[in-house]
Amino acid sequence: MGDFRKALGDSGILVFDGAMGTLLQGRGLAAGQSPELFGLERPDAIVATHREYIEAGSRVVTANTFGGSRYKLPAGTDVTALNREMAKLARRAAGDAAFVAGSVGPTGQFVAPLGKVTLAELVDAFAEQITGLAEGGCDLIVGETHFDLAEAKALVLAARRVCTLPVAVCMTFEGAASLTGSSPEVFADAMENLGVDLVGVNCGAGPDDMRLVGEVFSRRLRTPFFVKPNAGMPRLEGGRTVFPMGPEEFAEKTARFADLGAKALSGCCGTTPAHIAALARALSGRSWTRGEAPDHPVLAVASRATTVTLGGKSPCVVIGERINPTGKAELAAELAAGEFTRALAFAEEQVAAGAGILDVNVGAPMVDEVAVLPGLAMELTKRQRVPLCLDSNNAEALTAALWASPATPLVNSISGEPGRMELLGPICRDHGAPFILLPLKGRKLPVTAAERLGIIEELLLQADSLGIPRRLILVDALALTVSSKSEAALACLEVIRHCRDAWGLPTVLGLSNISFGLPARELVNAAFFAMCLGAGLAGAIANPNVSRLMETSGACEVLLNRDPQAGRFIGRYAGWKASAPTAATAAATTAREEGSPLRQAVVHGRKAELAELIEAALAEGRAPAAILGEELIPGIMDVGERYERKEFFLPQLLVAAEAMRSGFERLEPLLAETSGAEKARIVMATVEGDIHDIGKNIVCLMLKNHGFEVIDLGKDVPAARIVEEAATCDADVIGLSALMTTTMVRMEDTVRLVRERGLRAKVMVGGAVVTEAFAKSIGADAHAADAVDAVRQAKTLIGCIA
């Protein structure tokens, strides 16, 4: 078939295959059975399915390995061998008629700090799977239905470790974001930083609802993109899951993504060879050309939840400098002890004041940077949405911090120090981490612009030789003190302009260095900042709590036509008065003072602080019931409301729930002494045949935080066992979860058994594929859209139990 990378660059539109599960069920796959293990038993069924899609017009068929990781297969399975065999079957079916994609699905695990596995462990798991796919003859690796950016990053790192095949990654979005809070823009920028060959979206929606994601990809990506919608949203008819969109309608709507510039198209759940054949006909004769991508950033730094762009028409970004122990004895002492209270407080204050990125530096005597930098990075990732700038002279610490980062943070910095580019450059390249290029070489400071530009050019050529793309490079213009080097400011301005105009590179600098040794430093810094912004500066490492600095930035963005209709400026400074606190300062104060400290500790997931506040409240004689009812529960309810408004996402929900859990555990024995009230009891389970339990586990945690006694039966639980447990413990509610369309029908078994046995328990159902209409069709008492809604529905159901 040839080289897939070459096919990505030609004028053809690539049609991949459709869903596999339904066809395999028609060939003997039992409900709940692993398709991969079935493939070992029935290789003829796998080959026949691939050939059906090739005959329908697929130029790419996908190996039967979606669940082929160690986390999804039974213990003891030879993961590499299984994937190798499934790839060989696809290769046998495809011959020279089609490319073969090795499918890598989600593991069901969350990467720390959201879960227990590390990024490195997930890379190891994917590596053993991808090794088999490469050995079996795949032409590319395709990640499908991923919902967490860290897992997608792990897949790319694993593929690059064990093979040289092209890599495609598809994410699933629930409306405007993935399950863990990544928008299409965040995903697009992170995948381009990582250098994937094809960026995609699949599952979770039909072509109509997927249109907005396709439009983002069209505006944002220079990398070719892939769209793989469902045949509409599923519904239950006659005990079977049915997708409503027929082949012709599906083909007509999906082919429209070619107008947006999609390079590859196919179908996900509910699609068949008939759907793919109709799509191939609809695309016949059409050619593909790479679009302009008008919103493509010059450079992007991404966290799991936010992407920050630098350069071009993007506003200048203030990189908060306060998390740095230099001159801060208390912070240095805390970091040496492995404590992060002050660092986390500095982060919160700076974000409230307008910092777009947080610089994180832990370098101080007695601090183990290799342990502390990644540890603090993880804690900040749990609590803040903004990206981080990992700042250290210790290459080992920077490497460890990159392995602790779920996305593509900024690295500060790579200089001309011998060996530093060779050591850190490839690590940043592989992790997709943009880095600050510092024009220092040897012991002599480059005072003139010409000296700095010469070093920069030399380092750029070195980066080119290491395969480091220039989209990852942010140049430090190197602000030297003007009190001793009178030409220092002018040299910075020349470097900024040259980097922008000659190389198309964005620039950054440490702003306060310019005024060292002078009086009225704020005046000098603000004036210099304005001059740099006019010259094209993309970012400044500075203290966002300095009002004059932020005011200068806001005003300059209006004057430089980078604040449309002055919207951001008006929103921030509408109430501004000379010599009064700025709107930013007021916002920071409001953020700190909103609600009681106890409540805010829950809202922002400050577990250690919450423990101290609870002990203080108890020591003051406050009743445990009052602490719970007036502080903790309103706090977690506030979190739920923010989650529903999409102000918070899963990481914030989890960290708040964990803080709430720890607080509740402290109060629970004291509450039991004063109250004999029995908790409402709920049995939770993922239904038979379904091994996905992430959503169910989150619901369990939220229910416990709201006072329910939760009996968690785990995953792949037969209806008979669920009902038996509910009868034994006299449950008030049964909660059922399913992620797959093939297993959601098992929910009806539980509902039927509950009715047959006359249990008083009410049944609540939920999961990514479960709709309210489906819940009603099987006779369930409630449908929960997410974890927050599950708490609301459970409370309502308890109120209606006789």
C-alpha positions in Angstrom: 0.0 0.0 0.0 3.0 2.3 0.5 4.0 4.9 3.1 1.2 6.2 5.2 3.0 9.5 5.8 3.2 10.0 2.0 -0.6 9.4 1.8 -1.1 12.0 4.5 0.5 14.5 2.2 -1.2 13.7 -1.0 -4.5 15.1 -2.4 -6.7 12.1 -1.4 -9.2 11.9 1.4 -8.6 8.8 3.5 -11.6 6.8 4.4 -11.1 4.6 7.5 -13.4 1.7 8.5 -16.4 1.8 10.8 -17.6 0.0 14.0 -16.5 -3.5 14.6 -18.5 -4.8 17.6 -21.8 -5.2 15.8 -20.3 -7.2 13.0 -18.4 -9.4 15.3 -21.6 -10.1 17.3 -23.1 -11.3 14.1 -20.2 -13.7 13.8 -20.5 -15.1 17.3 -19.0 -12.5 19.8 -21.0 -12.9 23.0 -22.2 -9.9 25.1 -19.4 -8.9 27.5 -16.8 -11.0 25.8 -13.5 -9.4 25.0 -13.3 -8.8 21.2 -9.6 -9.3 21.3 -9.8 -12.7 22.9 -12.6 -13.6 20.5 -10.3 -12.7 17.7 -7.8 -15.3 18.9 -10.5 -18.0 18.9 -12.1 -16.9 15.6 -9.5 -15.3 13.3 -11.7 -16.0 10.3 -14.3 -13.6 11.8 -11.8 -10.9 12.1 -10.4 -11.3 8.6 -13.9 -11.3 7.1 -14.9 -8.1 9.0 -11.8 -6.3 7.7 -12.5 -7.4 4.2 -16.1 -6.2 4.3 -14.9 -2.7 5.1 -12.2 -2.8 2.3 -14.9 -3.9 -0.2 -17.0 -1.0 1.1 -14.2 1.5 0.2 -12.0 1.8 3.3 -8.4 2.7 2.5 -7.5 2.1 6.2 -8.7 -0.9 8.3 -8.3 -0.9 12.1 -6.8 -3.9 13.9 -9.0 -5.5 16.5 -6.9 -4.2 19.4 -9.0 -1.3 21.0 -8.9 -3.1 24.4 -5.6 -4.7 23.9 -3.7 -3.3 26.9 -2.6 -5.0 30.1 -5.3 -3.0 32.0 -8.1 -4.4 29.9 -7.0 -8.0 29.2 -7.1 -10.8 31.7 -4.0 -11.2 34.0 -1.4 -13.4 32.4 -2.3 -12.5 28.8 0.8 -12.0 26.5 -0.2 -8.4 25.5 2.5 -8.0 22.8 1.7 -11.4 21.2 -2.0 -10.8 21.1 -1.6 -7.4 19.5 0.9 -8.9 17.0 -1.6 -11.6 16.0 -4.5 -9.1 15.6 -2.3 -6.9 13.5 -1.3 -9.8 11.3 -4.9 -10.7 10.7 -5.6 -7.2 9.6 -2.6 -7.2 7.4 -3.7 -10.5 5.9 -7.1 -9.1 5.1 -5.7 -5.8 3.7 -2.9 -7.1 1.6 -1.9 -4.2 -0.7 -5.5 -2.9 -0.9 -5.5 -0.9 2.4 -3.4 0.5 5.2 -3.6 -1.1 8.6 -4.0 1.0 11.7 -3.1 -0.4 15.1 -5.9 0.6 17.5 -5.0 1.7 21.0 -8.0 2.5 23.3 -8.2 4.0 26.8 -6.9 2.0 29.7 -9.6 3.0 32.1 -6.9 4.5 34.4 -6.3 8.0 35.5 -2.8 9.3 35.5 -1.6 10.8 38.9 -2.6 13.0 40.5 -6.1 12.1 39.3 -5.4 8.4 39.7 -2.9 5.9 40.9 -0.8 5.1 37.8 2.1 7.3 36.8 2.6 8.6 33.3 5.7 6.3 33.0 3.7 3.3 33.9 1.1 4.1 31.3 3.8 4.6 28.7 5.2 1.1 29.6 1.7 -0.4 29.2 1.1 1.2 25.8 4.7 0.3 24.7 4.1 -3.4 25.1 0.9 -3.1 23.1 2.3 -0.9 20.3 5.4 -3.2 20.0 3.0 -6.0 19.0 1.2 -3.8 16.6 4.4 -2.7 14.9 5.7 -6.2 14.7 2.4 -7.4 13.2 2.7 -5.1 10.2 0.7 -2.0 11.1 1.2 1.1 8.9 0.3 3.5 11.7 -0.8 3.7 15.3 -4.2 5.2 16.1 -5.4 6.2 19.6 -9.2 6.1 19.8 -11.8 7.4 22.2 -9.3 8.9 24.7 -10.8 11.3 27.2 -7.7 12.5 29.1 -4.8 14.5 27.7 -2.3 12.7 29.9 -3.2 9.3 28.6 -3.1 10.6 25.0 0.4 12.0 25.8 1.5 8.6 27.2 0.3 6.9 24.0 2.5 9.2 21.8 5.5 8.8 24.1 5.1 5.0 24.0 4.8 4.9 20.2 7.9 7.0 19.8 9.8 4.8 22.2 9.2 1.5 20.3 8.6 2.3 16.7 8.8 5.0 13.9 5.3 4.5 12.7 3.0 7.6 12.1 0.8 8.3 15.1 -2.9 9.5 15.1 -4.7 10.4 18.3 -8.5 10.9 18.6 -10.2 12.4 21.6 -13.8 12.1 22.7 -15.5 15.3 23.8 -18.6 15.8 25.9 -19.9 19.1 24.6 -17.2 21.7 24.9 -14.6 19.5 26.7 -13.3 16.0 27.3 -14.1 14.2 30.6 -11.1 15.7 32.3 -11.7 19.2 31.0 -9.6 19.6 27.8 -11.2 21.7 25.1 -10.7 20.9 21.4 -8.2 23.8 21.3 -6.2 22.4 24.2 -6.1 19.0 22.6 -5.2 20.4 19.2 -2.3 22.5 20.6 -0.9 19.7 22.8 -1.0 17.2 20.0 0.8 19.5 17.6 3.4 20.2 20.3 3.9 16.4 20.5 4.2 16.2 16.8 1.5 13.6 16.0 0.8 12.9 12.4 -3.0 13.0 12.5 -5.3 14.7 15.1 -8.8 13.4 15.4 -12.1 13.2 17.2 -14.3 10.1 17.6 -17.3 8.7 19.4 -19.6 10.5 21.8 -21.6 12.3 19.1 -23.1 12.2 15.7 -21.9 14.3 12.8 -24.1 17.2 13.7 -22.9 17.5 17.3 -19.3 16.9 16.2 -19.4 19.9 13.8 -18.0 22.4 16.3 -15.0 20.2 17.0 -14.3 19.9 13.3 -14.5 23.7 13.0 -12.0 24.2 15.8 -9.6 21.7 14.1 -10.0 23.5 10.8 -9.1 26.9 12.3 -6.4 25.7 14.6 -4.5 22.8 13.1 -1.8 22.7 10.4 -1.5 18.9 11.1 -4.1 16.9 9.1 -7.2 16.0 11.0 -9.6 13.1 11.3 -13.3 13.0 12.1 -15.1 9.8 13.1 -18.7 10.4 14.3 -21.3 7.9 15.5 -24.4 7.1 13.5 -26.3 9.5 15.7 -27.0 8.9 19.4 -28.2 5.4 20.5 -31.7 4.4 21.7 -33.2 1.2 22.8 -35.7 -0.6 20.6 -37.0 -4.1 21.3 -34.2 -4.8 23.8 -31.5 -3.8 21.3 -29.3 -0.7 21.1 -30.1 1.1 17.8 -28.4 4.0 16.2 -30.9 6.1 14.2 -28.8 7.5 11.3 -28.9 5.4 8.1 -26.0 5.1 5.7 -27.0 7.9 3.3 -27.8 10.5 5.9 -24.6 9.6 7.8 -22.6 9.9 4.6 -24.1 13.2 3.6 -23.4 14.8 6.9 -20.0 13.3 7.5 -18.7 14.2 4.0 -19.3 17.9 4.9 -16.2 17.7 7.1 -14.2 17.6 3.9 -15.3 21.2 3.3 -13.6 22.1 6.6 -10.4 20.4 5.4 -10.6 17.0 7.1 -8.0 14.6 5.7 -9.5 11.4 7.1 -13.2 10.4 7.7 -14.9 7.3 9.0 -17.6 6.2 11.4 -17.6 5.1 15.0 -20.5 3.4 17.0 -23.4 2.3 14.9 -21.7 2.5 11.6 -21.5 -0.5 9.2 -19.9 -1.3 5.9 -23.0 0.2 4.3 -22.3 3.5 6.1 -18.7 3.4 4.9 -19.7 2.5 1.4 -22.1 5.5 1.3 -19.4 7.8 2.7 -16.8 6.6 0.1 -19.4 7.4 -2.7 -20.1 10.8 -1.2 -16.3 11.6 -1.2 -15.6 10.2 -4.6 -13.8 12.6 -6.8 -13.1 15.1 -4.0 -9.5 16.1 -3.2 -7.9 17.4 -0.1 -5.7 20.5 0.4 -4.3 21.7 3.6 -6.2 24.7 4.9 -4.8 28.1 6.1 -5.6 27.5 9.8 -6.1 31.2 10.6 -6.0 30.6 14.4 -2.9 28.5 14.4 -0.6 29.7 17.2 3.0 30.7 16.8 3.7 28.8 20.1 1.3 27.2 22.6 1.8 26.1 26.2 -0.9 23.7 27.4 -2.2 22.4 30.7 -4.9 19.7 30.9 -7.5 22.5 31.0 -6.0 25.6 29.3 -3.9 26.5 26.3 -2.0 29.8 26.3 -0.6 31.1 23.0 2.4 33.3 22.6 3.4 35.4 19.6 1.6 36.6 16.5 -1.7 38.4 17.4 -1.9 36.8 20.8 -1.9 39.1 23.8 1.3 39.2 25.8 1.3 36.7 28.6 2.4 37.4 32.1 4.3 34.4 33.6 3.9 34.7 37.4 7.3 34.7 39.0 6.4 34.4 42.7 6.9 30.7 43.2 10.6 31.1 43.7 12.4 30.7 47.0 15.1 33.2 46.3 14.7 35.9 49.0 11.7 34.0 50.6 13.1 32.2 53.6 9.7 30.8 54.7 9.0 29.4 51.2 12.5 27.9 51.1 12.0 26.2 54.4 8.6 24.8 53.4 10.0 23.4 50.1 13.0 21.8 52.0 10.4 20.1 54.2 8.4 19.0 51.1 5.5 21.3 52.0 3.6 23.4 49.5 1.2 25.7 51.4 2.9 29.0 50.6 3.6 27.9 47.0 0.0 27.0 46.4 -1.1 30.3 47.9 1.3 32.2 45.7 -0.2 30.4 42.7 -3.8 31.2 43.6 -2.9 34.9 44.2 -1.1 35.2 40.8 -3.8 33.5 38.8 -6.4 35.8 40.4 -4.2 38.8 39.5 -4.0 37.8 35.8 -1.0 35.5 35.4 -1.5 33.3 32.3 1.3 30.9 33.2 2.9 30.1 36.5 6.7 29.9 36.8 7.7 27.1 39.3 11.2 27.3 40.7 12.1 25.4 43.9 15.9 25.9 43.7 17.2 26.6 47.3 19.7 25.0 49.7 18.5 21.8 51.3 15.7 21.3 48.6 15.7 18.1 46.7 14.7 19.5 43.4 14.4 16.1 41.7 11.6 15.2 44.1 10.1 18.6 45.0 9.7 20.1 41.5 7.6 17.3 40.1 5.7 17.0 43.5 4.8 20.7 43.4 3.9 20.6 39.7 1.4 17.8 40.5 -0.1 19.7 43.3 -0.5 22.8 41.1 -2.0 20.7 38.3 -4.7 19.5 40.7 -5.6 23.0 41.7 -4.9 25.4 38.9 -6.1 25.4 35.3 -3.3 27.6 33.9 -0.1 26.0 32.4 3.2 25.8 34.3 6.7 27.0 33.4 9.1 24.5 34.9 12.1 26.5 36.0 15.4 24.9 37.1 19.1 24.6 36.3 18.8 20.9 37.3 18.2 18.9 34.1 17.2 15.8 36.2 14.6 17.8 38.0 13.2 19.2 34.8 13.0 15.7 33.3 11.2 14.4 36.4 8.7 17.3 36.3 7.9 16.7 32.6 7.1 13.1 33.5 4.7 14.5 36.2 3.0 16.8 33.7 -0.2 15.8 31.9 0.2 18.1 29.0 2.9 20.3 27.4 4.3 22.8 29.9 6.9 25.4 29.3 10.6 24.7 30.3 12.8 27.4 31.6 15.4 27.1 30.1 18.0 25.8 27.6 21.1 27.9 27.2 24.4 27.6 25.3 26.0 25.9 28.3 27.9 22.9 27.0 25.8 19.8 26.6 22.5 21.4 27.8 20.8 21.5 24.4 21.9 17.9 23.7 20.5 16.8 27.0 17.3 18.7 27.4 16.4 19.5 23.8 15.4 15.9 22.9 13.4 15.5 26.2 11.4 18.7 25.4 10.9 17.5 21.8 9.6 14.1 22.9 7.3 15.6 25.6 6.1 18.4 23.3 7.3 20.9 25.8 8.0 24.4 24.5 11.2 25.8 26.1 12.8 29.2 26.6 16.0 29.5 24.7 18.5 31.6 26.7 21.3 33.3 24.8 24.0 32.7 27.3 27.3 30.9 26.4 30.4 30.9 28.4 31.1 33.4 31.2 30.7 36.7 29.2 27.3 38.3 29.2 26.2 39.2 25.6 25.6 42.9 26.1 24.9 43.9 22.5 22.0 42.7 20.3 24.5 41.3 17.8 26.1 39.1 20.4 22.8 37.8 21.6 21.5 37.1 18.1 24.7 35.3 17.2 24.2 32.9 20.1 20.5 32.5 19.4 21.3 31.6 15.7 23.9 29.0 16.8 21.4 27.4 19.3 18.7 27.4 16.7 20.9 25.4 14.3 21.8 23.0 17.1 18.1 22.5 17.8 17.4 21.9 14.1 20.1 19.2 14.0 18.3 17.4 16.9 15.0 17.4 15.1 13.5 20.0 17.5 10.7 22.0 15.7 10.9 25.7 16.0 7.2 25.8 17.1 8.6 24.8 20.6 11.1 27.6 20.9 10.5 30.8 22.9 13.5 33.2 22.9 14.6 35.0 26.0 15.6 38.6 25.0 17.8 38.7 28.1 17.0 41.8 30.1 20.2 43.1 31.7 20.3 45.9 34.3 20.2 49.3 32.6 21.9 51.0 35.5 25.2 49.3 34.6 24.6 48.6 30.9 23.0 51.7 29.5 22.3 50.1 26.2 20.7 47.0 27.7 17.1 48.0 27.1 17.8 49.0 23.5 19.5 45.7 22.8 16.4 43.9 24.2 14.2 45.7 21.8 16.4 44.9 18.8 16.4 41.2 19.7 12.7 41.1 20.1 12.1 42.7 16.7 14.7 40.5 15.0 13.3 37.3 16.4 9.8 38.2 15.3 10.6 39.6 11.9 13.5 37.4 10.7 12.8 34.1 12.4 9.1 34.3 13.3 9.9 33.4 16.9 8.2 34.7 20.0 10.2 36.3 22.8 10.1 36.5 26.6 12.2 38.2 29.3 12.5 38.6 33.0 11.1 42.0 33.3 12.4 43.3 36.7 16.0 42.6 35.9 16.1 45.8 33.8 15.6 48.1 36.8 17.9 46.5 39.4 19.8 49.2 41.4 17.4 52.0 40.5 14.8 53.9 42.6 11.2 53.8 41.6 11.7 50.4 39.9 8.0 50.0 39.1 8.1 53.1 36.9 11.1 51.8 35.0 9.7 48.3 34.6 6.3 49.6 33.4 7.8 51.9 30.8 10.2 49.2 29.6 7.3 46.7 29.4 5.3 49.1 27.2 8.3 49.6 24.9 8.8 45.8 24.7 5.1 45.2 23.9 5.3 47.7 21.1 8.4 45.8 19.7 6.5 42.5 19.8 7.2 40.9 23.1 5.2 37.7 23.6 5.6 37.1 27.3 7.1 38.6 30.5 8.2 36.8 33.6 7.0 39.2 36.3 4.9 39.7 39.4 1.2 40.0 38.4 0.4 41.5 41.8 2.1 44.7 40.7 -0.8 46.9 39.7 1.1 49.3 37.5 2.5 46.4 35.5 -0.9 44.8 34.8 -2.5 48.2 34.0 0.3 48.9 31.5 -0.3 45.5 29.9 -4.0 45.9 29.6 -3.8 49.4 28.1 -1.1 48.4 25.6 -3.1 45.4 24.4 -5.9 47.8 23.5 -3.5 50.2 21.7 -1.9 47.3 19.8 -5.3 46.1 18.6 -5.0 42.8 20.4 -8.1 43.4 22.6 -11.1 43.4 20.3 -13.4 46.3 21.2 -11.3 46.7 24.3 -13.4 43.9 25.8 -10.9 42.5 28.3 -9.7 46.0 29.3 -13.3 47.2 30.0 -14.1 44.0 31.9 -11.1 44.4 34.1 -10.8 48.1 34.6 -14.4 49.5 34.3 -14.3 50.6 37.9 -10.7 51.7 37.9 -9.7 54.9 39.8 -6.2 56.4 40.2 -4.4 55.2 43.3 -7.2 52.7 44.1 -6.8 49.0 44.0 -7.1 47.7 40.5 -9.9 45.4 39.4 -7.3 42.6 39.4 -6.3 43.2 43.0 -10.0 43.4 44.0 -10.7 40.2 42.2 -7.9 38.5 44.0 -9.1 39.7 47.3 -12.7 38.6 46.5 -11.5 35.2 45.5 -9.7 34.8 48.8 -12.5 36.1 50.9 -15.6 34.6 49.2 -17.3 32.3 51.8 -15.7 31.1 55.0 -12.2 29.7 55.0 -13.6 26.3 55.8 -15.9 26.4 52.8 -13.2 27.7 50.5 -10.8 24.9 51.6 -13.4 22.4 50.3 -14.1 24.3 47.1 -10.4 24.6 46.2 -9.4 21.1 47.5 -7.0 22.3 50.2 -7.0 19.1 52.2 -4.3 20.0 54.7 -5.7 23.5 55.3 -9.2 22.0 55.8 -7.9 19.6 58.4 -6.4 22.5 60.4 -9.5 24.6 60.1 -11.7 21.7 61.3 -9.5 21.1 64.3 -9.6 24.8 65.1 -13.4 24.9 64.8 -13.8 21.9 67.1 -11.4 23.4 69.6 -13.5 26.5 69.7 -16.5 24.4 70.6 -18.3 24.4 67.3 -20.6 21.4 66.8 -19.5 18.8 64.3 -23.0 18.8 62.7 -22.7 22.6 62.2 -19.3 22.3 60.6 -20.6 19.6 58.2 -24.0 21.2 57.5 -23.0 24.9 57.4 -19.5 24.6 55.9 -18.5 21.4 54.2 -21.7 20.4 52.5 -22.4 24.0 51.1 -18.8 23.9 49.9 -19.2 20.7 48.0 -22.5 21.8 46.6 -20.8 25.0 45.3 -18.2 22.7 43.6 -21.1 20.8 42.0 -22.7 24.0 40.7 -19.4 25.1 39.3 -18.9 21.7 37.6 -22.3 22.0 36.0 -21.6 25.5 34.8 -18.3 24.2 33.3 -16.3 26.5 35.5 -14.8 23.4 37.1 -13.9 20.1 35.4 -13.1 16.6 36.6 -9.7 17.4 38.1 -11.2 20.2 40.3 -14.2 18.0 41.2 -11.9 15.1 42.3 -9.6 17.2 44.4 -12.5 19.0 46.1 -14.2 15.6 46.7 -11.0 14.2 48.2 -10.7 17.2 50.6 -14.4 16.8 51.5 -13.9 13.1 52.1 -11.0 13.7 54.5 -13.0 16.3 56.4 -16.1 14.1 56.6 -13.9 11.2 57.9 -12.7 13.4 60.8 -16.2 14.5 61.7 -18.0 11.2 61.2 -17.2 9.5 64.6 -18.2 12.7 66.4 -21.5 12.9 64.4 -22.2 9.2 65.3 -21.9 10.1 69.0 -24.7 12.7 68.8 -27.0 11.2 66.2 -28.5 7.8 65.8 -29.8 8.5 62.3 -29.1 5.8 59.8 -27.5 6.7 56.5 -29.3 6.1 53.2 -27.8 3.1 51.5 -27.0 2.8 47.8 -25.6 -0.2 45.9 -23.4 0.8 43.0 -22.1 -1.3 40.1 -21.0 -1.3 36.5 -23.2 -3.8 34.6 -22.2 -7.2 33.4 -19.8 -7.3 30.4 -18.6 -3.7 31.0 -15.2 -3.2 32.5 -15.2 0.6 32.6 -15.6 2.0 36.1 -14.1 5.5 36.2 -17.5 7.2 36.1 -18.9 4.9 38.7 -16.0 5.4 41.0 -16.4 9.2 40.8 -20.1 8.9 41.5 -19.3 6.7 44.6 -16.9 9.3 46.0 -19.5 12.1 45.5 -22.3 10.1 47.1 -20.1 9.3 50.2 -19.4 13.0 50.5 -23.1 13.7 50.7 -23.7 11.2 53.5 -24.7 8.0 51.6 -23.5 4.6 52.7 -22.2 3.2 49.4 -21.8 -0.5 48.7 -19.5 -0.6 45.6 -19.7 -3.9 43.8 -17.2 -3.0 41.2 -17.4 -3.7 37.5 -18.7 -6.4 35.2 -21.4 -7.3 37.8 -24.3 -9.6 36.9 -27.8 -8.4 37.5 -28.6 -11.2 39.9 -25.7 -10.3 42.2 -26.6 -6.6 42.2 -30.2 -7.4 43.2 -29.2 -10.0 45.8 -26.9 -7.4 47.5 -29.6 -4.8 47.4 -32.0 -7.2 49.1 -29.4 -8.3 51.7 -28.6 -4.7 52.8 -32.1 -3.3 52.2 -30.7 -0.7 49.8 -32.6 2.5 49.2 -31.1 3.0 45.7 -29.3 0.9 43.1 -26.9 2.8 40.8 -25.9 1.3 37.5 -23.2 2.4 35.1 -22.4 1.4 31.5 -20.0 3.0 29.1 -20.6 0.8 26.0 -23.7 0.6 23.8 -23.3 -3.2 23.8 -23.6 -3.5 27.6 -26.1 -0.7 28.5 -28.9 -3.1 27.6 -27.9 -5.2 30.7 -29.3 -2.4 32.9 -32.8 -3.6 32.0 -32.0 -7.0 33.6 -31.5 -5.4 36.9 -34.7 -3.3 36.7 -36.7 -6.3 35.8 -35.3 -8.4 38.7 -35.9 -5.6 41.2 -39.6 -5.5 40.1 -39.9 -9.3 40.2 -38.6 -9.5 43.7 -40.6 -6.6 44.9 -37.7 -4.6 46.3 -38.3 -1.1 47.5 -35.0 0.1 46.0 -35.2 2.7 43.3 -32.9 2.2 40.2 -30.7 5.1 38.9 -28.7 4.6 35.7 -26.0 6.6 34.0 -22.9 6.5 31.8 -21.6 8.1 28.6 -23.9 6.3 26.3 -27.0 6.3 28.6 -29.7 8.8 27.9 -32.8 9.9 29.8 -35.0 8.4 27.0 -33.2 5.0 27.4 -33.6 5.1 31.2 -37.4 5.6 30.8 -37.6 2.9 28.1 -36.2 0.3 30.5 -38.3 1.4 33.5 -35.4 3.0 35.5 -36.5 5.5 38.2 -33.9 8.1 37.3 -31.1 9.0 34.9 -28.0 10.8 36.1 -26.1 12.9 33.5 -22.9 13.1 35.6 -21.6 12.6 39.2 -23.1 15.9 40.5 -26.5 15.0 39.0 -26.2 11.5 40.5 -26.2 13.0 44.0 -29.2 15.1 43.1 -31.1 12.2 41.7 -30.3 9.9 44.6 -31.5 12.5 47.1 -34.7 12.9 45.1 -35.2 9.1 45.0 -34.8 8.8 48.7 -37.5 11.4 49.2 -39.9 9.3 47.2 -39.3 6.0 48.9 -42.2 5.0 51.1 
